[in-house]
Amino acid sequence: MAIHPYDLPPGVDISGFSKSGLSIKFLPKNEMGNGSVAKERFQVGLGFWWFLDKSENSTARNFIFSSVVWLGLVVSVALVLALKFVWPDFLGGVAWLSFGRLRPFHVNGALFGWLSMSSLGIMFYILPKLTGARLWSERLGNVTCLLWNTVIVLSAVSLPFGYTQGREYAEYVLPLDLMTVLCFMLLIYNAFKTVALRKEKAMYVSLWYFLATLVWAPIIFLVGNNFMMDWTGLGGRGVVPGVNDAMLNWWYGHNVIGMWFSTLGLGIFYYFLPVLTKNPLYSHRLSMIGFWTLAFFYVWNGQHHLVYGPGPDWLESVAITFSVLMVIPVFAVVYNFFKTAHGKWHLIFDSSYEALPVRFLMVGGLAYLLTCTQGALINAPRTTNAYFHFTYWTVGHAHLAFLGSFSFINMAAIYYIIPRITGIQMNHRLANWHFGLFTAGIIVFLGILHTAGIIQGAMWMAKIEEIDFLTDKVILRPAVEFIDVVRALHPFYFTVMIGAGIMVSGIMIFVFNVIRTVYATPYTVPQTAPSNAPADTVKRDEKQRGREGTRE
């Protein structure tokens, strides 16, 4: 079987392939180096002037560390919100602690604080690996990290105090929008300059996803935030009011998921899939089919959030059609995933430290399949949309995407990256507790939300036929009053709170593990790499990578 070099994971020596393509040779190299040196550099990066640090991987380090800190904060707020469902008067009487004020901060903190910053940090770690060149400017990357953190801090103050534009995922007021756009510009410049200086001629699929994301995201953000339309920055009418504003908002809301979080996440997934499984990527060509079909199909899907709303029916039909067509890029990714991971599924149940990132990655891949199949075949079509759309099923679907899919993928990458940029191994026992609690909590949390959504939809859809004796027409009235539906769901709120508590416990263990690793006493890493060293730590020869040194 002929294997194209594009179909190899980063760091695989193609000379080790036999003619049948069955023999794979991985060339190990200890990337971490001396732990004391790595630790010293990390401590410099944590000083007051950390944003001026220009040491290697400092940008990746600071983005990842910041994201983990924000994760701990936003899940704490999430637990407060879960408690409010059970006890609505909890922390009542204070406006900025009300549900309506805390939820926007929780959502934006989770999306732009945790998920965006961790994805960007991982991207900045991967870029030098795939280009053979150092990041163009670590200092510029750290300044970008500082600016991004500033946006999140200001949003943590402005949103609870009611300064919001009132649009889902677009709550930031105008000054924060401007700062976010500046962050995008700095990210684009740094990433594209790095790729322009690459020594690797071939562009692995992860680079396609990263670069395309950085092109699409600023445009989506500008349009979706009513940029240049509402100069008050406080939710005024702008030039696209009413129904058109709702349609624009959900064009943005869906595309910020699909063309920012999903594409960054898939770039990370495609990089670590062959690295962690130590199998070559099944098909680079199939990965590119998935990339281009996602780019073409995803942008039309936003209107399926407003099915049976006041928008045009033809636009709903277009959105539903392309939502169903999304099964093409999804199954391209998933088929590549299953074929590449062939023979490695037992690692999900392997509690060893070496298998830890693989467990997170594989669960994330399975959750991605479930998320996208659910969105394309259940949430979008009119018949099922009428049943599920305004229920807790949709809430469960959203959390499945962000927590089940991309949070698992990013956590896998962080467990892999942190020891390599600090020189310190993370605590194995804490990591296993994190995996167990986080997985169990998500199963309970999402299982109950989806079940509650099914019951909620059934109660809302139940109708009683009555005859209007004046007009002799049949009138359909709700069989269950709205307040009775709320009362019936109260036991589910309690169970969701328990699931959230289990999940948050696992996440806080993860946060603690990362922080203690950062500040732990350094040790010296042996200079001889273990035989199962990850594939992307291969030291390539000078001719191929333009670096000094020889293959080990």
C-alpha positions in Angstrom: 0.0 0.0 0.0 1.5 3.3 -1.1 1.5 6.0 1.6 1.8 9.6 0.7 4.1 11.7 2.9 1.1 13.9 3.6 -0.6 11.0 5.3 2.1 10.7 7.9 1.8 12.2 11.4 4.4 14.9 12.3 7.6 13.3 13.3 7.4 9.9 11.6 10.4 8.7 9.8 9.1 7.5 6.4 12.2 5.4 5.9 10.8 3.0 8.5 7.8 2.1 6.3 8.0 -1.2 4.5 6.5 -1.6 1.0 3.3 -2.8 2.5 3.1 0.3 4.7 2.8 -1.8 7.9 6.1 -0.9 9.6 6.3 2.4 11.3 9.4 3.8 12.9 9.1 6.6 15.4 12.3 8.5 16.3 12.2 9.5 19.9 13.8 12.6 21.3 13.6 14.2 24.7 12.1 17.5 23.9 11.8 18.7 27.5 15.5 19.0 28.2 16.7 20.0 31.6 13.8 20.5 34.0 15.7 23.2 35.9 16.3 25.3 32.8 12.6 24.9 31.8 11.5 25.9 35.3 13.7 28.9 35.4 12.3 30.2 32.1 8.8 29.6 33.3 9.4 31.6 36.5 10.7 34.4 34.4 7.5 34.2 32.4 5.4 34.5 35.5 7.0 37.7 36.7 5.4 41.2 36.5 6.8 41.7 33.0 5.8 38.3 31.7 4.2 39.8 28.6 7.7 40.9 27.5 9.1 37.3 27.7 10.5 36.1 24.4 11.6 32.6 25.4 10.5 29.7 23.3 7.0 28.5 24.0 6.3 31.4 26.4 3.3 32.4 24.3 1.8 28.9 24.4 2.6 28.7 28.1 0.9 32.0 29.1 -2.2 31.4 27.0 -2.7 27.9 28.4 -2.0 29.0 32.0 -4.4 31.9 31.7 -7.1 29.7 30.2 -6.9 27.3 33.1 -7.3 30.1 35.6 -10.3 31.4 33.8 -11.7 27.8 33.6 -11.6 27.5 37.4 -13.5 30.8 37.8 -16.2 30.3 35.2 -17.1 26.8 36.4 -17.4 28.2 39.9 -20.0 30.7 38.5 -21.6 27.8 36.6 -22.1 25.9 39.9 -23.8 29.0 41.4 -26.1 29.1 38.4 -27.0 25.5 38.9 -27.8 26.1 42.6 -30.1 29.0 41.5 -32.2 26.6 39.5 -32.9 24.6 42.7 -33.0 27.5 45.1 -34.0 30.6 43.1 -33.4 32.9 46.1 -29.8 31.8 46.5 -27.7 35.0 46.5 -30.9 36.9 45.7 -31.4 40.6 46.3 -28.1 41.6 44.6 -28.6 42.6 41.0 -25.1 41.7 39.8 -25.4 38.2 41.3 -28.7 37.5 39.7 -29.0 34.7 37.1 -29.5 37.2 34.2 -26.3 39.0 35.1 -24.1 36.0 35.9 -25.0 33.9 32.9 -23.5 36.2 30.2 -20.2 36.2 32.2 -20.3 32.5 32.5 -20.9 32.0 28.8 -18.4 34.5 27.6 -15.8 33.5 30.2 -16.1 29.8 29.2 -16.0 30.5 25.4 -13.5 33.4 25.2 -11.6 32.9 28.5 -11.2 29.1 28.7 -11.8 27.6 25.3 -10.4 30.3 23.1 -7.3 31.0 25.1 -6.5 27.3 25.6 -7.0 26.7 21.8 -4.8 29.6 20.9 -2.1 28.5 23.4 -2.1 25.0 21.9 -2.1 26.5 18.4 1.1 28.5 19.2 2.7 25.3 20.5 1.9 23.4 17.3 2.8 26.1 14.8 6.6 25.7 15.2 6.3 21.9 15.1 4.6 22.0 11.7 6.6 24.8 10.2 10.1 23.9 11.4 10.5 27.6 12.4 10.2 29.3 15.8 7.2 31.5 16.4 7.8 34.8 14.6 7.5 36.8 17.8 7.0 35.3 21.3 6.9 38.8 22.7 4.1 39.9 20.4 2.3 36.7 21.3 2.6 37.5 25.0 1.4 41.1 24.5 -1.6 39.6 22.6 -2.2 37.3 25.6 -2.1 40.3 28.0 -4.6 42.2 25.8 -6.9 39.1 25.6 -6.8 38.7 29.4 -7.6 42.4 29.7 -10.8 41.9 27.6 -11.9 39.0 29.8 -11.2 40.9 33.0 -13.2 44.0 31.8 -16.1 41.7 30.7 -16.1 40.1 34.1 -16.8 43.5 35.5 -19.1 45.0 32.8 -21.4 42.0 32.2 -22.5 41.5 35.8 -23.2 45.2 36.1 -25.5 45.1 33.1 -23.3 46.6 30.4 -24.2 44.4 27.5 -25.5 44.5 23.9 -27.9 41.8 24.7 -27.0 39.4 21.9 -26.1 35.8 22.5 -22.3 35.3 22.4 -22.0 39.0 21.4 -22.7 40.7 24.7 -19.4 42.7 24.8 -19.9 46.4 24.6 -18.1 48.4 21.8 -14.8 49.1 23.6 -14.3 45.4 24.3 -15.3 44.6 20.7 -12.5 47.0 19.5 -9.9 45.4 21.8 -11.0 41.9 20.6 -10.6 42.9 17.0 -7.1 44.2 17.8 -6.3 40.8 19.4 -7.4 39.1 16.2 -5.1 41.3 14.1 -2.1 40.5 16.3 -2.9 36.8 16.1 -3.1 36.9 12.3 0.1 38.8 11.9 2.1 36.5 14.2 0.7 33.2 12.8 1.0 34.2 9.1 4.6 35.5 9.6 5.5 32.2 11.2 4.0 30.1 8.4 5.7 32.4 5.8 9.1 31.5 7.3 8.4 27.8 7.4 11.0 25.3 6.5 8.5 22.5 5.9 7.2 22.8 2.3 4.2 20.6 2.9 1.3 22.1 4.9 -0.3 19.6 7.3 -4.1 19.8 7.6 -3.8 21.4 11.0 -2.2 24.5 9.5 -5.1 24.8 7.0 -7.5 24.9 9.9 -5.5 27.3 11.9 -4.9 29.8 9.1 -8.4 29.7 7.8 -9.8 30.2 11.3 -7.7 33.4 11.7 -9.1 34.7 8.4 -12.8 33.8 9.0 -13.1 34.7 12.7 -12.5 38.5 12.6 -15.1 38.9 9.8 -17.6 36.8 11.7 -16.9 38.8 14.9 -17.2 42.2 13.2 -20.5 41.4 11.5 -22.1 39.5 14.3 -21.4 42.1 17.0 -23.2 44.8 14.9 -19.9 46.4 14.6 -20.0 50.0 13.2 -23.8 49.8 13.6 -24.3 50.5 17.3 -21.9 53.2 18.4 -23.4 53.5 21.9 -22.0 50.1 22.5 -24.9 49.5 24.9 -27.3 47.6 22.8 -28.9 50.4 20.7 -31.0 49.8 17.6 -28.2 50.2 15.0 -29.0 49.9 11.4 -30.1 46.2 11.5 -32.9 46.2 14.1 -35.7 43.8 15.0 -36.0 40.5 13.1 -33.0 41.2 10.9 -30.9 41.7 14.0 -32.1 38.3 15.3 -31.1 36.6 12.0 -27.8 38.3 12.0 -27.2 37.4 15.6 -27.7 33.7 14.9 -25.7 33.8 11.8 -22.9 34.9 14.1 -23.8 32.6 17.0 -23.6 29.5 14.9 -20.6 30.6 12.9 -18.5 31.6 15.9 -19.0 28.0 17.0 -18.3 26.4 13.6 -15.7 28.8 12.2 -13.8 29.6 15.4 -14.1 26.9 18.1 -14.7 23.9 15.8 -12.0 24.8 13.3 -9.4 25.5 16.0 -10.4 22.3 17.8 -10.2 20.2 14.7 -6.8 21.6 13.9 -5.7 20.6 17.4 -7.4 17.2 17.0 -5.7 16.4 13.7 -2.3 17.2 15.1 -2.6 15.2 18.3 -4.5 12.2 16.8 -1.4 10.7 15.1 1.0 12.0 17.7 -0.8 10.3 20.7 -2.0 7.1 18.9 1.4 6.8 17.2 -0.4 5.7 14.0 -0.1 7.6 10.7 -3.1 9.8 9.8 -5.3 7.5 7.7 -5.8 10.0 4.9 -4.7 13.6 4.4 -6.9 13.8 1.3 -10.0 12.9 3.3 -9.0 15.5 5.9 -8.9 18.2 3.2 -12.3 17.1 1.9 -13.6 17.6 5.4 -12.0 21.0 5.6 -13.4 22.4 2.4 -16.9 21.0 2.8 -17.0 22.4 6.4 -15.9 25.8 5.0 -18.7 25.8 2.4 -21.6 24.2 4.3 -21.3 25.6 7.8 -21.8 29.3 7.1 -25.4 28.8 5.9 -26.7 27.1 9.1 -27.5 30.0 11.5 -31.2 30.3 10.6 -32.0 26.8 11.9 -31.9 28.5 15.3 -35.0 30.5 14.3 -37.1 27.9 12.6 -40.9 28.8 12.8 -39.8 32.3 13.6 -40.6 35.5 11.7 -37.7 35.1 9.3 -38.2 34.1 5.6 -39.1 30.4 5.1 -36.7 30.1 2.2 -33.8 31.1 4.5 -34.9 28.4 7.0 -35.0 25.8 4.2 -31.5 26.8 3.1 -30.2 26.6 6.7 -31.8 23.2 7.2 -30.5 21.8 4.0 -26.9 22.8 4.7 -27.2 21.6 8.3 -28.0 18.1 7.0 -25.2 18.3 4.5 -22.8 18.9 7.4 -22.8 15.1 7.9 -20.3 15.1 5.0 -17.4 17.0 6.8 -18.3 15.5 10.1 -18.1 11.9 8.8 -14.9 12.8 7.0 -13.4 13.7 10.3 -14.9 10.8 12.2 -13.9 8.2 9.6 -10.3 9.5 9.6 -10.5 9.4 13.4 -11.7 5.8 13.6 -9.2 4.5 11.0 -6.3 6.4 12.5 -7.1 5.2 16.0 -7.5 1.6 14.9 -5.9 -0.8 17.4 -5.6 1.9 20.1 -9.1 1.9 21.6 -8.0 -0.1 24.6 -6.1 3.0 25.7 -9.3 4.6 26.9 -9.3 2.1 29.7 -5.5 2.4 30.3 -4.8 4.4 33.5 -1.1 4.8 32.8 0.3 8.3 32.6 1.4 7.7 28.9 -2.2 6.9 27.9 -3.7 9.9 29.8 -3.9 12.4 26.9 -5.1 9.6 24.5 -8.1 8.9 26.8 -9.2 12.6 26.8 -8.7 12.9 23.0 -10.7 9.8 22.2 -13.6 10.8 24.4 -13.5 14.2 22.8 -13.6 12.6 19.3 -16.6 10.4 20.2 -18.4 13.5 21.7 -17.7 15.4 18.5 -19.5 12.6 16.5 -22.5 12.7 18.8 -22.6 16.5 18.9 -22.6 17.0 15.1 -24.9 14.1 14.3 -27.4 15.5 16.9 -27.2 19.0 15.4 -27.5 17.9 11.7 -30.2 15.2 12.0 -32.2 16.1 15.1 -31.9 19.8 15.9 -32.2 21.3 12.4 -35.1 19.6 10.6 -38.5 21.3 11.1 -40.3 18.4 12.6 -37.8 17.6 15.4 -36.9 21.3 15.8 -40.5 22.1 16.8 -40.3 19.5 19.5 -36.8 20.1 21.0 -35.8 23.7 20.2 -36.9 25.6 23.3 -36.3 22.8 25.7 -33.3 21.7 27.8 -32.3 19.4 25.0 -30.8 22.4 23.3 -29.0 23.4 26.5 -27.6 19.9 26.7 -26.5 20.0 23.0 -24.6 23.3 23.5 -22.8 21.9 26.6 -22.0 18.6 24.7 -20.2 20.6 22.0 -18.1 22.8 24.3 -17.5 20.5 27.3 -17.8 17.0 25.7 -16.0 17.7 22.5 -13.5 20.6 22.5 -12.8 20.8 26.3 -11.8 17.2 26.3 -9.6 17.7 23.2 -7.9 20.7 24.7 -7.4 19.0 28.0 -5.7 16.1 26.2 -3.3 18.6 24.5 -2.6 20.4 27.8 -1.7 17.2 29.6 0.7 16.6 26.8 2.2 20.1 26.5 2.6 21.2 30.1 5.3 18.7 31.0 7.2 19.6 27.8 7.3 23.3 28.5 7.9 23.1 32.2 10.1 20.0 32.5 7.8 18.7 35.2 5.4 15.7 35.0 1.8 16.4 36.1 0.4 14.4 39.1 -0.8 11.1 37.7 -3.3 10.4 40.5 -4.9 13.8 40.3 -5.2 13.5 36.5 -7.0 10.2 36.8 -9.4 11.7 39.3 -10.0 14.5 36.9 -10.8 12.2 34.0 -13.1 10.0 36.1 -15.0 12.9 37.8 -15.2 15.0 34.7 -16.5 12.1 32.5 -19.0 10.9 35.1 -20.2 14.5 35.8 -20.8 15.1 32.1 -22.7 11.9 31.6 -25.0 12.8 34.5 -25.3 16.5 33.6 -25.9 16.0 29.9 -28.0 12.8 30.3 -30.4 14.6 32.6 -30.6 17.7 30.5 -31.5 15.7 27.4 -34.0 13.6 29.3 -35.6 16.8 30.7 -35.8 18.2 27.2 -37.7 15.2 25.9 -40.2 15.4 28.8 -40.5 19.2 28.5 -41.1 18.9 24.7 -43.8 16.2 25.2 -45.6 18.3 27.8 -45.6 21.4 25.6 -46.7 19.5 22.5 -49.7 17.9 24.3 -52.9 19.6 23.2 -56.6 19.4 24.0 -59.2 19.9 21.3 -62.0 22.2 22.1 -64.8 23.4 19.9 -65.6 27.1 19.7 -69.4 27.1 19.7 -69.5 30.6 18.2 -67.4 29.8 15.1 -67.8 26.0 15.2 -64.0 25.6 14.8 -61.7 23.3 16.7 -59.3 25.1 19.0 -56.1 23.4 20.3 -55.2 24.4 23.8 -52.2 23.3 25.9 -52.9 20.1 27.9 -50.4 21.2 30.6 -50.0 24.7 31.9 -46.6 26.3 31.6 -46.1 26.6 35.3 -46.9 22.9 35.7 -44.2 22.1 33.3 -41.8 24.1 35.4 -42.9 22.3 38.6 -42.5 18.9 36.9 -38.9 19.7 35.9 -37.7 20.7 39.4 -36.4 17.2 40.3 -34.3 17.4 37.1 -32.8 20.7 38.2 -31.6 19.0 41.4 -30.0 16.1 39.5 -28.4 18.5 37.0 -26.9 20.4 40.0 -25.4 17.1 41.3 -24.0 16.3 37.9 -22.6 19.9 37.7 -21.0 19.5 41.1 -19.3 16.3 40.1 -18.1 17.8 36.9 -16.8 21.0 38.6 -15.0 18.9 41.2 -13.1 17.2 38.4 -12.3 20.5 36.7 -11.0 22.1 39.9 -8.7 19.1 40.3 -7.4 19.8 36.8 -6.9 23.5 37.6 -5.1 22.6 40.8 -2.9 20.0 39.0 -1.8 22.6 36.3 -1.0 25.3 38.9 0.9 22.9 41.2 2.9 21.7 38.2 3.8 25.2 37.3 5.0 26.0 40.8 6.4 22.6 41.7 10.1 22.1 42.5 11.9 21.3 39.2 13.7 18.1 38.6 16.2 17.1 36.0 14.8 15.1 33.2 16.9 12.2 32.0 18.6 12.9 28.7 17.8 9.5 27.3 14.2 9.5 25.9 11.9 6.7 26.7 11.1 4.3 23.9 7.5 5.4 23.7 8.3 9.1 23.3 5.6 11.0 21.5 5.9 11.2 17.7 6.1 14.9 17.4 9.2 15.1 19.6 11.3 13.6 16.8 14.4 15.5 16.0 14.5 15.8 12.2 17.8 16.0 10.3 19.3 19.3 9.4 18.5 18.9 5.7 14.8 18.4 6.3 14.2 20.9 9.1 17.0 23.4 8.6 18.1 22.8 12.2 21.3 21.7 13.7 21.7 18.2 14.9 21.2 14.7 13.6 18.5 12.1 14.0 18.6 10.1 17.2 
